[in-house]
Amino acid sequence: MVYGPLRHSIKAPQDLNESNARIYNLFINSSRDAELPPNGMPVYTDVRDLAEAHVLAAELPQASGQRFIVCAGQVASQEIADVLRAALPELESRTPLGEPGGNGLPEDQYACSSEKAKRVLGLTFRGKEETFVDLGRQLLEIEKQ
């Protein structure tokens, strides 16, 4: 899944793309007592990191003709909820509580490796906190409109 702040303007949450609409509908426009959403896709990247990977792949001669996995890592619904509630106090009553500090991903849940993208492109990845807090702040601003 690709998450992160939008570069373009939208008028309402109903205009969000699929991945960001999932965050809004299940984690922001919800309630503390709501059931924690299923994990869905367990791997993610920040849209800004994905954009940077495209630029680097186009600019760097050593990237020519290659394919890269661009994946920041795994994320569970509980982690998203915990990050949003911790950083954005206004979401304390709106984001499902679940079991704070839990992970919820099965031990054998698949992962991905971006080692090649790091090595060849020099790409670094934003952490979960930056990705989901920046998105959460933006979604709250969109909601206010």
N, C-alpha and C positions, 0 to 999 in steps of 0.2 A: 504494500500500500504506500502511496505517496501522500504525505501529510505536510502541512506547513502553511504559512501565511500566503494569502493571495496577492498577486501583483496588480491585478485589475480590480476595478470597483464593481460591486454588486449592490443592489438596492435592498435586498432582504435575504434572510437565511434560506428561503425557498430557492434561491438562485445558486446555491453552493454546488460544487461538483460532488460526486459520489463519496469520495473518501472524507472530505471535510464535512459534508452533510452528516455522515455517520458520527463524527465527533460531536457536532452540534446537537443532533437529535438524541443521542444516547448518553452523552456526558454533560451537556450544558443545559439543554432544554428538558431536563428530567427532574428527579427528586432524590434526596438522600436515601429514602426508603425504597426506591425502585430497585429491581433486580439488576445486578451487574450484567452488562451485555456479554454475550458470548465473545470469545477472543477473536473470532473471524480470522483474517490473515495475520499470522504471527510475525511476519517480517515487514520492515518499513524502511523508508528513507525520507529525509526532509527534501521538499521540492527545491530548496535553494542549493542543496548539495547535488541533486540530480542535474539541475541547470548548469552548475559549475562543471560537472563531469562532461556534459555535452560540449561545453566551450573548450575545455582542456583536450578532449578527444579530437576536436577539429583543429586545434592549434599545434599540438605536439606531434612532430614527425614520427616518434616512436609508437604512437597510438594508431597509426595508419593500418587499416585492414584488420583491426582487432575488435573483439567484443569484450565488454566489461559488465560485471555484476555490480550494481550500485545499490548497496544495502547497508544501512546503519546498524542493523541487528534485529533482535527479537523484541517484541513488546507485548505485554499482556494487558487486557482491559483493566485489571486491578492497578497496574502501574500507571496507566493513563489517568485513571480516577484519582489516585494518590497524588500524582504530580499536579493536576489541576486544582485539587482542593488545597494543597499546601501553598501554592503560589498565588492563588486568586481567591481571597477570602469570601468574595461574593458568591462563589460556587459551593460553599460549604453545605448549604441546604438544597442545592440543585443537582449535585453530582452524586451518583450512587456510591454508597459507602463500601459495600462489599466487605472484604476482610482486609483492612489496611495492612500493608506490608507483605501481603501474600503475592504470589506470582500467578498461579492458575494455569500455567502452560504445562502440558504433559512433559515428563522427562524426555520422552523420545520425539518431542516436537522438532520438526525440521528447522534448520537455520540456513544461513547463506554466508558466503565469504566474499568480501570485497578486497582481499589482499592484493589481487592483481591491479585493481583500480588505484589502490594506495601506492603500490610500487611503481607502476608505469606512469600514472597521471599525477602522482603526488597528492591525491585527494585525501582530505580529512573530513570527518563527519561530525555534525552537531549531535549533542546528546539529547536524550528523550526530553529532558526538562526544557531545553531551548525550543525544540520543535513544538511540543504541545502547549507550553505556556505562551509562546508568541502567537500560536494559532488561537488559543483560548481567548487571549486579550483582543485579538482582531474580531473574533466571532461575537464577543460581548459588545464591541463597538458597532458592528453591523446590526446587531439586535436593537441597539438604542436608536438607530436611524428609523 
